[in-house]
């Protein structure tokens, strides 16, 4: 047993535990695959301690270590694929894991058959190419074709060198590992190419160095056989990648926390804080351009009755539906925000005026008059809408919000007087409900007064 590699194992285990601790705070599909990859890297280091054992068990443990190293690289690569849910992508993952493992097992034999190595070499390129061609009509992506190109070149390289006497098989295994980790570098670069953060840069450079180890090492052995390097030199890129991935997780969590600080967690719409920031910018632009901006305050009528009748889960689903309805109606330059429990606010940017704002309010009413299916129940909600226009009704944020709120409450009072206390819910199957017979509340919005 080679106990000199124990410190490397301890370092990787410590980094893996640190990675797991960070990933646990915000688990994602990507972080889970990365963590699985680091567990395999730790297994690779553990196997390296025992691979010097003579006989069958030493060869067996060595194969496990090399297979773990290749499988970890494939998982790192696949974690950065933006189309993982595609069935063909899952087939690609299975083919890469199978072909890499097959080649490692064959290379572990003392005298592997040349024909078996050649078949394995051909499969490296043929399997990904067949999957990509078979799925090209339903799905295609530039990253997939880059991967296919890498493995086709690997097939050619293996067929050219693996059967050479001496170090041919060693060059073949290094070629496989080089391709795997170069693929990791390409995939991570593609996924984070627009970020330009420290985590993405360190991860990309680390994977490039990791791949380079398998290309530079054989050349040094060939050109300068007497040169000896400590294991830590060759393992340095692994530590760089681990640090880079931890930084990426921390950066993602920071961005997510920033998003949650400015957005409603239920609907994904801007919250009151972001809404007020955007309203201030909108009024400043309107003031500078001597134009108008409109504020709409929307309050759902009898939302409490929906919660009391169907439960809070149905109320949450209703709020999500309403947010989708509102977002589909306005322009991308406008803002829809959830500013209260059942209150939404809309900012209509230039070009707009009072007439346009009233048309938007009317269209929102008409859209919400359509019954909404919430589970097994049909819900037809009403809403009270208050409209205020800058600078006609007010020339600052606070006064504009007060004007819109007052008009919304006037609308709500008149709507309540006109409609009474009818329930807005029918608990029935979609096939049993008839849209024209669903109980509901009308919506109304007053034109601004004065």
C-alpha positions as a Markdown table, in Angstrom:
| # | Residue | x | y | z |
|---|---|---|---|---|
| 1 | Unk | 0.0 | 0.0 | 0.0 |
| 2 | Unk | 1.2 | 3.5 | -0.9 |
| 3 | Unk | 0.5 | 5.6 | 2.2 |
| 4 | Unk | 2.2 | 8.6 | 0.6 |
| 5 | Unk | -1.1 | 9.3 | -1.1 |
| 6 | Unk | -3.1 | 9.5 | 2.1 |
| 7 | Unk | -2.6 | 13.3 | 2.4 |
| 8 | Unk | -4.1 | 13.7 | -1.1 |
| 9 | Unk | -7.0 | 11.6 | -0.1 |
| 10 | Unk | -7.5 | 13.6 | 3.1 |
| 11 | Unk | -7.4 | 16.9 | 1.1 |
| 12 | Unk | -10.0 | 15.7 | -1.4 |
| 13 | Unk | -12.3 | 14.4 | 1.3 |
| 14 | Unk | -12.1 | 17.7 | 3.1 |
| 15 | Unk | -12.8 | 19.6 | -0.1 |
| 16 | Unk | -15.7 | 17.2 | -0.9 |
| 17 | Unk | -17.2 | 17.8 | 2.6 |
| 18 | Unk | -16.8 | 21.6 | 2.1 |
| 19 | Unk | -18.5 | 21.3 | -1.3 |
| 20 | Unk | -21.4 | 19.2 | 0.3 |
| 21 | Unk | -21.8 | 21.8 | 3.1 |
| 22 | Unk | -22.1 | 24.7 | 0.6 |
| 23 | Unk | -24.3 | 22.7 | -1.8 |
| 24 | Unk | -26.7 | 21.8 | 1.0 |
| 25 | Unk | -27.7 | 25.4 | 1.5 |
| 26 | Unk | -29.1 | 25.6 | -2.0 |
| 27 | Unk | -29.2 | 22.1 | -3.7 |
| 28 | Unk | -29.7 | 22.0 | -7.4 |
| 29 | Unk | -29.5 | 19.3 | -10.1 |
| 30 | Unk | -26.0 | 20.7 | -11.1 |
| 31 | Unk | -24.6 | 20.7 | -7.5 |
| 32 | Unk | -25.9 | 17.1 | -6.9 |
| 33 | Unk | -24.0 | 15.8 | -10.0 |
| 34 | Unk | -20.9 | 17.8 | -9.0 |
| 35 | Unk | -21.0 | 16.3 | -5.5 |
| 36 | Unk | -21.4 | 12.8 | -7.0 |
| 37 | Unk | -18.4 | 13.5 | -9.1 |
| 38 | Unk | -16.3 | 14.5 | -6.1 |
| 39 | Unk | -17.3 | 11.4 | -4.3 |
| 40 | Unk | -15.9 | 9.4 | -7.2 |
| 41 | Unk | -12.7 | 11.5 | -7.2 |
| 42 | Unk | -12.3 | 10.6 | -3.5 |
| 43 | Unk | -12.8 | 7.0 | -4.4 |
| 44 | Unk | -10.1 | 7.3 | -7.1 |
| 45 | Unk | -7.7 | 8.6 | -4.5 |
| 46 | Unk | -8.6 | 5.9 | -2.0 |
| 47 | Unk | -8.0 | 3.2 | -4.8 |
| 48 | Unk | -4.6 | 4.8 | -5.6 |
| 49 | Unk | -3.4 | 3.8 | -2.1 |
| 50 | Unk | -4.0 | 0.1 | -2.8 |
| 51 | Unk | -3.3 | -0.2 | -6.5 |
| 52 | Unk | 0.3 | -1.1 | -5.8 |
| 53 | Unk | -0.8 | -4.3 | -4.2 |
| 54 | Unk | 0.6 | -7.2 | -6.4 |
| 55 | Unk | -1.6 | -9.6 | -8.3 |
| 56 | Unk | -5.2 | -9.5 | -9.3 |
| 57 | Unk | -6.5 | -7.3 | -6.4 |
| 58 | Unk | -4.0 | -4.5 | -7.3 |
| 59 | Unk | -5.1 | -4.5 | -10.9 |
| 60 | Unk | -8.8 | -4.6 | -9.9 |
| 61 | Unk | -8.4 | -1.7 | -7.5 |
| 62 | Unk | -6.4 | 0.2 | -10.2 |
| 63 | Unk | -9.3 | -0.3 | -12.6 |
| 64 | Unk | -11.8 | 1.0 | -10.1 |
| 65 | Unk | -9.6 | 4.1 | -9.5 |
| 66 | Unk | -9.3 | 4.9 | -13.2 |
| 67 | Unk | -13.0 | 4.1 | -13.9 |
| 68 | Unk | -14.0 | 6.4 | -11.0 |
| 69 | Unk | -11.8 | 9.2 | -12.5 |
| 70 | Unk | -13.4 | 8.9 | -15.9 |
| 71 | Unk | -16.9 | 8.6 | -14.5 |
| 72 | Unk | -16.4 | 11.7 | -12.4 |
| 73 | Unk | -15.3 | 13.7 | -15.5 |
| 74 | Unk | -18.4 | 12.5 | -17.4 |
| 75 | Unk | -20.7 | 13.6 | -14.5 |
| 76 | Unk | -18.9 | 17.0 | -14.3 |
| 77 | Unk | -19.4 | 17.4 | -18.0 |
| 78 | Unk | -23.1 | 16.3 | -18.0 |
| 79 | Unk | -23.9 | 18.6 | -15.0 |
| 80 | Unk | -23.1 | 21.6 | -17.3 |
| 81 | Unk | -25.3 | 20.3 | -20.2 |
| 82 | Unk | -28.3 | 22.8 | -20.5 |
| 83 | Unk | -30.5 | 20.1 | -22.1 |
| 84 | Unk | -30.2 | 17.3 | -19.5 |
| 85 | Unk | -34.0 | 16.6 | -19.5 |
| 86 | Unk | -33.8 | 15.5 | -23.2 |
| 87 | Unk | -34.0 | 11.7 | -23.5 |
| 88 | Unk | -31.2 | 11.6 | -26.0 |
| 89 | Unk | -29.0 | 13.5 | -23.5 |
| 90 | Unk | -29.6 | 10.7 | -21.0 |
| 91 | Unk | -28.7 | 8.1 | -23.6 |
| 92 | Unk | -25.6 | 10.1 | -24.3 |
| 93 | Unk | -24.6 | 10.0 | -20.6 |
| 94 | Unk | -25.2 | 6.3 | -20.5 |
| 95 | Unk | -23.1 | 5.6 | -23.6 |
| 96 | Unk | -20.2 | 7.7 | -22.3 |
| 97 | Unk | -20.2 | 6.0 | -19.0 |
| 98 | Unk | -20.4 | 2.6 | -20.6 |
| 99 | Unk | -17.7 | 3.2 | -23.2 |
| 100 | Unk | -15.2 | 4.8 | -20.8 |
| 101 | Unk | -15.7 | 1.9 | -18.3 |
| 102 | Unk | -15.3 | -0.7 | -21.0 |
| 103 | Unk | -12.1 | 0.8 | -22.2 |
| 104 | Unk | -10.7 | 1.1 | -18.7 |
| 105 | Unk | -11.5 | -2.6 | -18.0 |
| 106 | Unk | -9.9 | -3.7 | -21.2 |
| 107 | Unk | -6.8 | -1.7 | -20.6 |
| 108 | Unk | -6.5 | -3.2 | -17.2 |
| 109 | Unk | -5.8 | -6.7 | -18.6 |
| 110 | Unk | -2.1 | -7.6 | -19.0 |
| 111 | Unk | -2.5 | -8.4 | -22.7 |
| 112 | Unk | -5.8 | -7.2 | -24.0 |
| 113 | Unk | -6.9 | -8.5 | -27.4 |
| 114 | Unk | -6.3 | -5.9 | -30.1 |
| 115 | Unk | -9.7 | -6.5 | -31.7 |
| 116 | Unk | -11.4 | -5.8 | -28.4 |
| 117 | Unk | -9.5 | -2.5 | -28.0 |
| 118 | Unk | -10.3 | -1.5 | -31.6 |
| 119 | Unk | -14.0 | -2.2 | -31.0 |
| 120 | Unk | -14.0 | -0.1 | -27.8 |
| 121 | Unk | -12.1 | 2.7 | -29.7 |
| 122 | Unk | -14.7 | 2.7 | -32.5 |
| 123 | Unk | -17.6 | 2.8 | -29.9 |
| 124 | Unk | -16.1 | 6.0 | -28.4 |
| 125 | Unk | -17.0 | 7.9 | -31.6 |
| 126 | Unk | -19.8 | 5.7 | -33.1 |
| 127 | Unk | -22.1 | 5.7 | -30.0 |
| 128 | Unk | -22.3 | 9.5 | -29.5 |
| 129 | Unk | -22.6 | 10.0 | -33.2 |
| 130 | Unk | -25.4 | 7.5 | -33.6 |
| 131 | Unk | -27.3 | 9.1 | -30.7 |
| 132 | Unk | -26.9 | 12.6 | -32.1 |
| 133 | Unk | -27.9 | 11.6 | -35.6 |
| 134 | Unk | -30.9 | 9.7 | -34.3 |
| 135 | Unk | -32.2 | 12.6 | -32.3 |
| 136 | Unk | -31.3 | 15.4 | -34.8 |
| 137 | Unk | -34.9 | 15.9 | -36.0 |
| 138 | Unk | -36.4 | 16.3 | -32.5 |
| 139 | Unk | -33.4 | 18.0 | -30.9 |
| 140 | Unk | -30.0 | 19.4 | -31.8 |
| 141 | Unk | -27.5 | 21.7 | -30.0 |
| 142 | Unk | -24.0 | 23.0 | -30.9 |
| 143 | Unk | -22.6 | 21.7 | -27.6 |
| 144 | Unk | -23.7 | 18.2 | -28.5 |
| 145 | Unk | -21.9 | 18.3 | -31.9 |
| 146 | Unk | -18.7 | 19.6 | -30.2 |
| 147 | Unk | -18.9 | 16.6 | -27.9 |
| 148 | Unk | -19.4 | 14.2 | -30.8 |
| 149 | Unk | -16.4 | 15.8 | -32.6 |
| 150 | Unk | -14.2 | 15.3 | -29.5 |
| 151 | Unk | -15.1 | 11.7 | -29.2 |
| 152 | Unk | -14.7 | 11.0 | -32.9 |
| 153 | Unk | -11.2 | 12.4 | -32.7 |
| 154 | Unk | -10.5 | 10.3 | -29.7 |
| 155 | Unk | -11.5 | 7.2 | -31.7 |
| 156 | Unk | -9.1 | 8.1 | -34.4 |
| 157 | Unk | -6.3 | 8.7 | -31.9 |
| 158 | Unk | -6.9 | 5.4 | -30.1 |
| 159 | Unk | -6.9 | 3.4 | -33.3 |
| 160 | Unk | -3.6 | 5.0 | -34.2 |
| 161 | Unk | -1.7 | 4.6 | -30.9 |
| 162 | Unk | -3.2 | 2.0 | -28.6 |
| 163 | Unk | -1.8 | -1.1 | -30.3 |
| 164 | Unk | 1.8 | 0.2 | -30.4 |
| 165 | Unk | 4.3 | -1.9 | -28.4 |
| 166 | Unk | 5.5 | -0.3 | -25.2 |
| 167 | Unk | 3.5 | 2.6 | -24.0 |
| 168 | Unk | 0.7 | 2.5 | -26.6 |
| 169 | Unk | -2.0 | 1.4 | -24.2 |
| 170 | Unk | -0.9 | 4.0 | -21.6 |
| 171 | Unk | -1.2 | 6.7 | -24.2 |
| 172 | Unk | -4.7 | 5.4 | -25.0 |
| 173 | Unk | -5.8 | 5.7 | -21.4 |
| 174 | Unk | -4.3 | 9.2 | -21.1 |
| 175 | Unk | -6.1 | 10.1 | -24.3 |
| 176 | Unk | -9.4 | 9.0 | -22.9 |
| 177 | Unk | -8.9 | 11.0 | -19.7 |
| 178 | Unk | -7.7 | 14.0 | -21.7 |
| 179 | Unk | -10.8 | 14.0 | -23.8 |
| 180 | Unk | -13.1 | 13.6 | -20.8 |
| 181 | Unk | -11.6 | 16.6 | -18.9 |
| 182 | Unk | -11.2 | 18.7 | -22.0 |
| 183 | Unk | -15.0 | 18.1 | -22.6 |
| 184 | Unk | -15.5 | 19.3 | -19.0 |
| 185 | Unk | -13.6 | 22.5 | -19.8 |
| 186 | Unk | -15.7 | 23.2 | -22.9 |
| 187 | Unk | -19.0 | 22.5 | -21.2 |
| 188 | Unk | -18.2 | 24.7 | -18.2 |
| 189 | Unk | -17.0 | 27.4 | -20.5 |
| 190 | Unk | -20.2 | 27.2 | -22.5 |
| 191 | Unk | -22.5 | 27.3 | -19.4 |
| 192 | Unk | -20.7 | 30.2 | -17.7 |
| 193 | Unk | -19.3 | 32.1 | -20.7 |
| 194 | Unk | -21.4 | 35.2 | -20.0 |
| 195 | Unk | -20.7 | 35.4 | -16.3 |
| 196 | Unk | -17.0 | 36.3 | -16.1 |
| 197 | Unk | -16.9 | 35.6 | -12.4 |
| 198 | Unk | -13.9 | 34.3 | -10.3 |
| 199 | Unk | -15.6 | 30.9 | -9.9 |
| 200 | Unk | -16.2 | 30.4 | -13.6 |
| 201 | Unk | -12.7 | 31.5 | -14.6 |
| 202 | Unk | -11.0 | 29.3 | -11.9 |
| 203 | Unk | -13.2 | 26.3 | -12.9 |
| 204 | Unk | -12.5 | 26.7 | -16.6 |
| 205 | Unk | -8.7 | 27.1 | -16.1 |
| 206 | Unk | -8.7 | 24.2 | -13.6 |
| 207 | Unk | -10.4 | 21.8 | -16.0 |
| 208 | Unk | -8.0 | 22.9 | -18.8 |
| 209 | Unk | -5.1 | 22.2 | -16.5 |
| 210 | Unk | -6.6 | 18.9 | -15.5 |
| 211 | Unk | -6.9 | 17.8 | -19.1 |
| 212 | Unk | -3.4 | 19.1 | -19.8 |
| 213 | Unk | -1.9 | 16.8 | -17.1 |
| 214 | Unk | -2.8 | 13.7 | -19.3 |
| 215 | Unk | -1.2 | 15.3 | -22.3 |
| 216 | Unk | 1.9 | 16.8 | -20.8 |
| 217 | Unk | 2.8 | 13.8 | -18.5 |
| 218 | Unk | 3.4 | 11.3 | -21.3 |
| 219 | Unk | 5.5 | 13.8 | -23.3 |
| 220 | Unk | 7.7 | 14.6 | -20.3 |
| 221 | Unk | 8.2 | 10.8 | -19.7 |
| 222 | Unk | 9.1 | 10.5 | -23.4 |
| 223 | Unk | 11.4 | 13.5 | -23.7 |
| 224 | Unk | 12.9 | 13.7 | -20.2 |
| 225 | Unk | 12.6 | 10.2 | -18.6 |
| 226 | Unk | 14.7 | 11.3 | -15.6 |
| 227 | Unk | 12.4 | 14.2 | -14.6 |
| 228 | Unk | 10.3 | 13.4 | -11.6 |
| 229 | Unk | 7.5 | 15.4 | -10.2 |
| 230 | Unk | 5.7 | 15.1 | -6.9 |
| 231 | Unk | 2.1 | 13.9 | -7.0 |
| 232 | Unk | 0.9 | 17.3 | -5.7 |
| 233 | Unk | 2.0 | 18.9 | -8.9 |
| 234 | Unk | -0.2 | 16.7 | -11.0 |
| 235 | Unk | -3.1 | 16.9 | -8.5 |
| 236 | Unk | -3.0 | 20.7 | -8.3 |
| 237 | Unk | -5.7 | 21.2 | -11.1 |
| 238 | Unk | -8.1 | 19.0 | -9.1 |
| 239 | Unk | -7.9 | 21.3 | -6.1 |
| 240 | Unk | -8.2 | 24.4 | -8.4 |
| 241 | Unk | -11.4 | 22.9 | -9.9 |
| 242 | Unk | -12.8 | 22.1 | -6.4 |
| 243 | Unk | -12.2 | 25.7 | -5.3 |
| 244 | Unk | -13.8 | 27.0 | -8.5 |
| 245 | Unk | -16.9 | 24.9 | -8.1 |
| 246 | Unk | -17.3 | 26.0 | -4.5 |
| 247 | Unk | -17.1 | 29.6 | -5.6 |
| 248 | Unk | -19.7 | 29.0 | -8.3 |
| 249 | Unk | -22.1 | 27.6 | -5.8 |
| 250 | Unk | -21.5 | 30.6 | -3.5 |
| 251 | Unk | -22.0 | 33.0 | -6.4 |
| 252 | Unk | -25.3 | 31.2 | -7.4 |
| 253 | Unk | -26.5 | 31.4 | -3.8 |
| 254 | Unk | -25.7 | 35.1 | -3.6 |
| 255 | Unk | -27.5 | 35.8 | -6.8 |
| 256 | Unk | -30.5 | 33.7 | -5.6 |
| 257 | Unk | -30.6 | 35.6 | -2.3 |
| 258 | Unk | -30.5 | 38.9 | -4.2 |
| 259 | Unk | -33.4 | 37.7 | -6.4 |
| 260 | Unk | -35.5 | 36.6 | -3.4 |
| 261 | Unk | -34.8 | 40.0 | -1.8 |
| 262 | Unk | -36.4 | 41.8 | -4.8 |
| 263 | Unk | -39.0 | 39.3 | -6.0 |
| 264 | Unk | -42.1 | 37.6 | -4.6 |
| 265 | Unk | -41.2 | 34.0 | -3.8 |
| 266 | Unk | -44.7 | 32.6 | -4.8 |
| 267 | Unk | -45.3 | 34.3 | -8.1 |
| 268 | Unk | -41.8 | 35.4 | -9.1 |
| 269 | Unk | -43.0 | 38.9 | -9.7 |
| 270 | Unk | -41.1 | 42.0 | -8.4 |
| 271 | Unk | -42.0 | 42.7 | -4.7 |
| 272 | Unk | -42.8 | 46.0 | -3.2 |
| 273 | Unk | -39.2 | 47.0 | -2.8 |
| 274 | Unk | -38.3 | 46.4 | -6.4 |
| 275 | Unk | -41.7 | 47.9 | -7.5 |
| 276 | Unk | -40.9 | 51.2 | -5.7 |
| 277 | Unk | -37.4 | 51.3 | -7.3 |
| 278 | Unk | -38.9 | 50.8 | -10.8 |
| 279 | Unk | -41.7 | 53.3 | -10.1 |
| 280 | Unk | -39.1 | 55.9 | -9.1 |
| 281 | Unk | -37.1 | 55.3 | -12.3 |
| 282 | Unk | -40.3 | 55.4 | -14.4 |
| 283 | Unk | -41.3 | 58.7 | -12.9 |
| 284 | Unk | -37.8 | 60.1 | -13.4 |
| 285 | Unk | -37.8 | 59.1 | -17.1 |
| 286 | Unk | -41.3 | 60.6 | -17.6 |
| 287 | Unk | -40.2 | 63.8 | -15.9 |
| 288 | Unk | -37.0 | 64.1 | -18.0 |
| 289 | Unk | -38.9 | 63.3 | -21.2 |
| 290 | Unk | -41.9 | 65.4 | -20.3 |
| 291 | Unk | -44.2 | 62.4 | -20.8 |
| 292 | Unk | -46.6 | 60.3 | -18.7 |
| 293 | Unk | -46.5 | 57.2 | -16.7 |
| 294 | Unk | -49.5 | 55.3 | -15.3 |
| 295 | Unk | -49.9 | 53.3 | -12.0 |
| 296 | Unk | -52.6 | 50.6 | -11.7 |
| 297 | Unk | -53.4 | 49.2 | -8.2 |
| 298 | Unk | -55.3 | 45.9 | -8.4 |
| 299 | Unk | -57.0 | 44.2 | -5.4 |
| 300 | Unk | -58.7 | 40.9 | -5.8 |
| 301 | Unk | -62.3 | 40.9 | -4.5 |
| 302 | Unk | -63.2 | 38.3 | -1.8 |
| 303 | Unk | -59.9 | 36.5 | -2.0 |
| 304 | Unk | -60.3 | 35.6 | 1.6 |
| 305 | Unk | -63.4 | 33.6 | 0.7 |
| 306 | Unk | -61.3 | 31.5 | -1.8 |
| 307 | Unk | -58.8 | 30.7 | 1.0 |
| 308 | Unk | -61.6 | 29.9 | 3.4 |
| 309 | Unk | -63.5 | 27.7 | 0.9 |
| 310 | Unk | -60.7 | 25.8 | -0.9 |
| 311 | Unk | -57.7 | 26.3 | 1.4 |
| 312 | Unk | -54.6 | 28.4 | 1.3 |
| 313 | Unk | -53.0 | 26.1 | -1.3 |
| 314 | Unk | -55.8 | 27.0 | -3.7 |
| 315 | Unk | -55.3 | 30.7 | -2.9 |
| 316 | Unk | -51.6 | 30.4 | -3.8 |
| 317 | Unk | -52.5 | 28.7 | -7.1 |
| 318 | Unk | -55.0 | 31.5 | -7.8 |
| 319 | Unk | -52.3 | 34.2 | -7.2 |
| 320 | Unk | -50.0 | 32.4 | -9.6 |
| 321 | Unk | -52.7 | 32.2 | -12.2 |
| 322 | Unk | -53.5 | 35.9 | -11.8 |
| 323 | Unk | -49.9 | 36.9 | -12.1 |
| 324 | Unk | -49.6 | 34.9 | -15.3 |
| 325 | Unk | -52.7 | 36.6 | -16.7 |
| 326 | Unk | -51.4 | 40.1 | -15.8 |
| 327 | Unk | -47.9 | 39.4 | -17.2 |
| 328 | Unk | -49.3 | 38.2 | -20.5 |
| 329 | Unk | -51.2 | 41.4 | -21.0 |
| 330 | Unk | -48.6 | 44.1 | -20.5 |
| 331 | Unk | -45.6 | 45.0 | -22.6 |
| 332 | Unk | -42.1 | 43.8 | -21.6 |
| 333 | Unk | -41.1 | 47.4 | -20.8 |
| 334 | Unk | -44.0 | 47.6 | -18.2 |
| 335 | Unk | -43.8 | 46.2 | -14.7 |
| 336 | Unk | -46.2 | 43.8 | -12.9 |
| 337 | Unk | -45.5 | 43.4 | -9.2 |
| 338 | Unk | -47.2 | 41.7 | -6.2 |
| 339 | Unk | -47.2 | 44.4 | -3.6 |
| 340 | Unk | -49.5 | 42.7 | -1.0 |
| 341 | Unk | -51.3 | 39.6 | -0.1 |
| 342 | Unk | -53.9 | 39.8 | -2.9 |
| 343 | Unk | -52.7 | 43.2 | -4.3 |
| 344 | Unk | -50.9 | 43.7 | -7.5 |
| 345 | Unk | -49.5 | 46.9 | -9.0 |
| 346 | Unk | -48.7 | 47.7 | -12.6 |
| 347 | Unk | -46.4 | 50.4 | -14.0 |
| 348 | Unk | -47.2 | 51.4 | -17.6 |
| 349 | Unk | -44.2 | 53.1 | -19.2 |
| 350 | Unk | -44.1 | 55.6 | -22.0 |
| 351 | Unk | -45.9 | 55.8 | -24.4 |
| 352 | Unk | -49.0 | 55.8 | -22.3 |
| 353 | Unk | -51.8 | 58.1 | -21.2 |
| 354 | Unk | -55.0 | 58.0 | -19.1 |
| 355 | Unk | -57.0 | 56.5 | -22.0 |
| 356 | Unk | -54.4 | 53.7 | -22.6 |
| 357 | Unk | -54.3 | 53.0 | -18.8 |
| 358 | Unk | -58.1 | 52.6 | -18.7 |
| 359 | Unk | -58.0 | 50.3 | -21.7 |
| 360 | Unk | -55.4 | 48.1 | -19.9 |
| 361 | Unk | -57.5 | 48.0 | -16.8 |
| 362 | Unk | -60.5 | 47.0 | -18.8 |
| 363 | Unk | -58.7 | 44.2 | -20.6 |
| 364 | Unk | -57.4 | 42.9 | -17.2 |
| 365 | Unk | -61.0 | 42.8 | -16.0 |
| 366 | Unk | -62.2 | 40.9 | -19.1 |
| 367 | Unk | -59.3 | 38.4 | -18.8 |
| 368 | Unk | -60.1 | 37.7 | -15.2 |
| 369 | Unk | -63.8 | 37.3 | -16.0 |
| 370 | Unk | -62.8 | 34.0 | -17.6 |
| 371 | Unk | -63.2 | 31.1 | -15.1 |
| 372 | Unk | -59.9 | 29.9 | -13.7 |
| 373 | Unk | -59.5 | 26.2 | -13.0 |
| 374 | Unk | -57.9 | 25.6 | -9.6 |
| 375 | Unk | -57.7 | 21.9 | -9.0 |
| 376 | Unk | -61.2 | 20.5 | -9.2 |
| 377 | Unk | -62.8 | 23.9 | -8.6 |
| 378 | Unk | -63.7 | 26.7 | -11.0 |
| 379 | Unk | -62.9 | 30.1 | -9.6 |
| 380 | Unk | -64.1 | 33.3 | -11.2 |
| 381 | Unk | -62.7 | 36.3 | -9.3 |
| 382 | Unk | -63.3 | 39.9 | -9.5 |
| 383 | Unk | -61.0 | 42.8 | -8.9 |
| 384 | Unk | -61.0 | 46.4 | -8.0 |
| 385 | Unk | -58.6 | 48.6 | -10.0 |
| 386 | Unk | -57.5 | 52.1 | -9.3 |
| 387 | Unk | -55.7 | 54.2 | -11.9 |
| 388 | Unk | -53.5 | 57.2 | -11.4 |
| 389 | Unk | -51.4 | 59.0 | -14.0 |
| 390 | Unk | -48.2 | 60.9 | -13.5 |
| 391 | Unk | -48.0 | 64.0 | -13.6 |
| 392 | Unk | -51.8 | 64.6 | -14.0 |
| 393 | Unk | -52.9 | 63.1 | -10.6 |
| 394 | Unk | -49.6 | 63.5 | -8.6 |
| 395 | Unk | -46.0 | 64.5 | -9.2 |
| 396 | Unk | -44.3 | 62.2 | -6.6 |
| 397 | Unk | -44.3 | 58.5 | -5.7 |
| 398 | Unk | -46.2 | 58.8 | -2.4 |
| 399 | Unk | -49.0 | 61.0 | -3.8 |
| 400 | Unk | -49.4 | 58.8 | -6.9 |
| 401 | Unk | -49.7 | 55.6 | -4.8 |
| 402 | Unk | -52.2 | 57.3 | -2.5 |
| 403 | Unk | -54.3 | 58.5 | -5.5 |
| 404 | Unk | -54.3 | 55.0 | -7.1 |
| 405 | Unk | -55.2 | 53.3 | -3.7 |
| 406 | Unk | -58.1 | 55.7 | -3.0 |
| 407 | Unk | -59.6 | 55.0 | -6.4 |
| 408 | Unk | -59.2 | 51.3 | -5.9 |
| 409 | Unk | -61.0 | 51.4 | -2.6 |
| 410 | Unk | -63.8 | 53.5 | -4.2 |
| 411 | Unk | -64.1 | 50.8 | -6.8 |
| 412 | Unk | -64.2 | 48.0 | -4.3 |
| 413 | Unk | -66.9 | 49.7 | -2.2 |
| 414 | Unk | -69.1 | 50.2 | -5.2 |
| 415 | Unk | -68.5 | 46.7 | -6.5 |
| 416 | Unk | -69.4 | 45.3 | -3.0 |
| 417 | Unk | -72.6 | 47.3 | -2.9 |
| 418 | Unk | -73.6 | 46.2 | -6.4 |
| 419 | Unk | -72.9 | 42.4 | -6.1 |
| 420 | Unk | -73.6 | 41.5 | -2.5 |
| 421 | Unk | -71.9 | 38.5 | -0.8 |
| 422 | Unk | -72.0 | 35.8 | -3.5 |
| 423 | Unk | -69.3 | 33.1 | -3.3 |
| 424 | Unk | -66.8 | 33.2 | -6.1 |
| 425 | Unk | -66.1 | 29.4 | -6.0 |
| 426 | Unk | -67.6 | 26.3 | -7.4 |
| 427 | Unk | -66.2 | 23.0 | -6.3 |
| 428 | Unk | -66.8 | 20.8 | -9.3 |
| 429 | Unk | -64.9 | 18.9 | -12.0 |
| 430 | Unk | -63.9 | 20.8 | -15.1 |
| 431 | Unk | -66.3 | 18.6 | -17.2 |
| 432 | Unk | -69.2 | 19.4 | -14.9 |
| 433 | Unk | -68.8 | 23.1 | -14.8 |
| 434 | Unk | -70.4 | 25.4 | -17.3 |
| 435 | Unk | -68.5 | 28.7 | -17.7 |
| 436 | Unk | -71.7 | 30.8 | -18.0 |
| 437 | Unk | -73.1 | 29.4 | -14.8 |
| 438 | Unk | -70.1 | 29.8 | -12.5 |
| 439 | Unk | -70.7 | 32.2 | -9.7 |
| 440 | Unk | -68.5 | 35.2 | -9.7 |
| 441 | Unk | -67.8 | 38.8 | -9.0 |
| 442 | Unk | -67.9 | 41.5 | -11.6 |
| 443 | Unk | -64.9 | 43.8 | -11.8 |
| 444 | Unk | -65.1 | 47.6 | -12.2 |
| 445 | Unk | -62.6 | 50.4 | -12.4 |
| 446 | Unk | -63.5 | 54.1 | -12.1 |
| 447 | Unk | -62.2 | 56.6 | -14.4 |
| 448 | Unk | -60.0 | 59.1 | -12.4 |
| 449 | Unk | -61.9 | 62.0 | -11.0 |
| 450 | Unk | -61.0 | 65.6 | -11.1 |
